[in-house]
Amino acid sequence: EPIIRANILTPPDYVGNIITLCEEKRGTQIGINYLGSQVQISYELPMAEVVLDFFDKLKSVSRGYASLDYHFLRFDAGPFVRVDTLING
């Protein structure tokens, strides 16, 4: 599955909520940098988790103050399960 590097800028008040959201989305924390009145949070996240509803939830937990920038990193083995379908006949 494709893995992205997400950089999130947010006011310090919402850091805990954003970390919780990223952990729920199978994210791996890369770092946190305090930049004056803003905090930059870096995560590696599966692209499948980001394209569905991540941006909407990010805006919700940060009351609209967080911004998201991401780029493709690599492909990793995902938590996939093989399913065989047997048809009668």
C-alpha positions as CSV (number, residue, x, y, z in Angstrom):
1,E,0.0,0.0,0.0
2,P,1.2,3.5,-0.7
3,I,2.7,5.4,2.3
4,I,2.7,9.2,2.5
5,R,4.6,11.7,4.7
6,A,2.1,14.2,6.2
7,N,3.2,17.5,7.6
8,I,0.5,19.2,9.7
9,L,0.6,22.8,11.0
10,T,-1.6,23.6,13.9
11,P,-1.9,25.8,17.0
12,P,-0.5,24.1,20.1
13,D,-4.0,23.7,21.6
14,Y,-4.9,21.0,19.1
15,V,-1.8,18.8,19.1
16,G,-3.2,16.1,21.4
17,N,-6.4,15.7,19.2
18,I,-4.3,15.5,16.0
19,I,-1.9,12.9,17.4
20,T,-4.9,10.8,18.5
21,L,-6.4,11.1,15.0
22,C,-3.2,10.1,13.3
23,E,-2.7,7.1,15.6
24,E,-6.3,6.0,14.8
25,K,-5.4,6.1,11.1
26,R,-2.4,3.7,11.6
27,G,0.1,6.6,11.5
28,T,3.7,6.5,12.7
29,Q,5.0,9.7,14.3
30,I,8.1,11.1,12.7
31,G,8.5,14.3,14.7
32,I,7.1,17.4,16.3
33,N,8.6,20.9,15.9
34,Y,7.5,24.0,17.7
35,L,7.6,27.0,15.4
36,G,6.7,30.0,17.5
37,S,2.9,30.1,17.7
38,Q,2.5,27.0,15.5
39,V,3.4,23.3,15.8
40,Q,4.5,21.1,12.9
41,I,3.6,17.5,13.3
42,S,5.1,14.9,10.9
43,Y,3.6,11.5,10.4
44,E,3.8,8.6,8.0
45,L,0.3,7.4,7.1
46,P,-1.2,4.9,4.7
47,M,-2.7,6.7,1.7
48,A,-5.9,4.7,2.0
49,E,-6.5,6.3,5.4
50,V,-5.9,9.8,4.1
51,V,-8.1,9.8,1.0
52,L,-11.3,8.7,2.7
53,D,-12.0,11.3,5.4
54,F,-8.7,12.3,7.1
55,F,-8.8,16.0,6.0
56,D,-12.4,16.5,7.2
57,K,-11.6,14.9,10.6
58,L,-8.4,17.0,10.8
59,K,-10.4,20.2,10.3
60,S,-13.0,19.0,12.8
61,V,-10.6,18.2,15.7
62,S,-8.7,21.4,15.1
63,R,-11.7,23.6,14.6
64,G,-10.5,24.5,11.1
65,Y,-7.1,25.8,12.2
66,A,-4.8,22.9,11.0
67,S,-3.4,22.6,7.6
68,L,-2.2,19.5,5.8
69,D,0.6,19.0,3.3
70,Y,1.7,15.5,2.1
71,H,3.8,13.7,-0.4
72,F,4.3,10.1,-1.5
73,L,7.1,8.2,0.3
74,R,7.1,4.5,-0.7
75,F,5.0,1.3,-1.0
76,D,4.8,-1.0,2.1
77,A,3.2,-4.4,2.6
78,G,-0.3,-3.7,3.9
79,P,-2.5,-5.7,6.3
80,F,-4.2,-7.6,3.4
81,V,-5.9,-10.9,3.7
82,R,-6.3,-13.3,0.8
83,V,-9.9,-14.4,0.1
84,D,-10.8,-17.4,-2.1
85,T,-14.3,-17.4,-3.6
86,L,-15.6,-20.9,-4.6
87,I,-18.5,-21.0,-7.0
88,N,-20.8,-24.0,-7.0
89,G,-20.7,-25.7,-10.4
